[in-house]
Amino acid sequence: MTSIRFAFRNLALAAAATLLCTSAALAANASATADAQARYRQDMAACASGQSNQDLAACRREAKNALAEARRGALNSAPDQYQQNALRRCDAHQGEDRIACQARILGEGNVQSGVEAGGILRKSVTVTPAQ
């Protein structure tokens, strides 16, 4: 009789713990979904106002795809990851060109940016003596 009570009590505790964990996970997911929905509405408003510098169909498609990625938990913005990706693109160069590429990514030289231009232009000038 006592072992049945302990077994029932352990089962009840396990069920309660599962319920608590599930509700916490659902609450976190609901918050992330609400944030994603808010971002989607902002993106769609930017599309409608013409502030996105994209045609309307492409802008809406990008907003829809970003919402889908956010719902899957695959959409994140990590500035350090962006810099690592940019530095990896310098691997296409060899020797001094690679060093100069990495220096530009790390902030040396002149940096110009603009959404209209499509990204960031990094420029540096290296003076070499005449031979």
C-alpha positions in Angstrom: 0.0 0.0 0.0 2.8 2.4 0.9 4.7 1.7 -2.3 1.6 2.4 -4.3 1.3 5.8 -2.6 5.0 6.6 -3.3 4.6 5.5 -6.9 1.5 7.7 -7.3 3.2 10.6 -5.6 6.3 10.3 -7.9 4.0 10.1 -10.9 2.1 13.2 -9.8 5.3 15.1 -9.2 6.7 14.1 -12.6 3.4 15.2 -14.2 3.5 18.6 -12.4 7.1 19.2 -13.4 6.4 18.4 -17.0 3.4 20.7 -16.9 5.5 23.5 -15.5 8.3 23.1 -18.0 5.9 22.9 -20.9 4.1 26.1 -19.8 7.4 27.9 -19.4 8.5 26.8 -22.9 5.2 27.9 -24.4 5.4 31.3 -22.7 8.9 31.8 -24.1 7.7 30.7 -27.5 4.7 33.0 -27.3 7.0 35.9 -26.5 9.3 35.2 -29.4 6.2 34.8 -31.7 4.8 38.1 -30.6 8.2 39.8 -31.2 8.3 38.2 -34.7 4.8 39.3 -35.5 5.6 42.9 -34.4 8.7 42.9 -36.6 6.7 41.5 -39.5 4.2 44.4 -39.1 7.0 46.9 -39.1 8.5 45.3 -42.2 5.2 45.3 -44.0 4.6 49.0 -43.1 8.1 49.8 -44.5 7.2 48.0 -47.7 3.9 49.8 -48.1 5.6 53.2 -47.5 8.3 52.6 -50.0 11.1 53.0 -47.4 12.6 49.6 -48.0 14.3 50.5 -51.3 12.9 47.3 -52.8 10.0 46.6 -55.1 6.8 45.9 -53.3 6.7 42.1 -54.1 10.3 41.5 -53.1 9.8 43.4 -49.9 6.7 41.5 -48.9 8.4 38.2 -49.8 11.4 39.1 -47.6 9.1 40.1 -44.7 7.2 36.8 -45.0 10.4 34.7 -45.1 11.8 36.5 -42.1 8.7 35.8 -40.1 8.8 32.1 -41.1 12.5 31.9 -40.1 11.8 33.7 -36.7 9.0 31.2 -36.0 11.4 28.3 -36.5 13.9 30.0 -34.3 16.5 30.3 -37.1 16.5 34.1 -37.4 19.0 35.8 -35.2 21.2 38.9 -35.5 24.6 38.4 -34.1 27.0 41.3 -35.0 30.0 39.2 -34.1 28.8 36.5 -36.6 28.6 39.1 -39.3 32.2 40.2 -38.8 33.4 36.5 -38.8 31.6 36.0 -42.1 33.2 39.1 -43.5 36.6 38.0 -42.4 36.0 34.6 -44.0 35.4 36.2 -47.3 39.0 37.6 -47.1 40.2 34.0 -47.4 39.7 34.2 -51.1 42.8 36.5 -51.2 46.4 35.6 -50.7 49.3 37.3 -49.0 49.2 41.1 -48.7 45.8 41.3 -50.3 44.3 39.1 -47.5 46.0 41.2 -44.8 44.6 44.4 -46.4 41.1 42.9 -46.7 41.1 41.9 -43.0 42.3 45.4 -42.1 39.4 46.9 -44.0 36.9 44.6 -42.3 38.3 45.5 -38.9 37.7 49.2 -39.5 40.9 50.6 -41.1 40.5 52.9 -44.0 37.5 54.7 -45.3 34.0 53.2 -44.9 30.9 54.4 -46.8 27.5 52.9 -46.5 24.0 53.4 -47.7 21.0 51.3 -48.3 20.6 52.8 -51.8 24.1 51.6 -52.6 23.3 48.1 -51.5 25.8 47.8 -48.7 29.1 49.0 -47.3 32.0 50.1 -49.3 35.4 49.8 -47.5 38.4 51.4 -49.1 42.0 51.7 -48.1 45.0 53.1 -49.9 48.4 51.4 -49.7 51.4 53.4 -50.9 54.3 51.3 -52.1 57.7 52.9 -52.9 58.8 52.9 -56.5 61.4 50.3 -57.5 
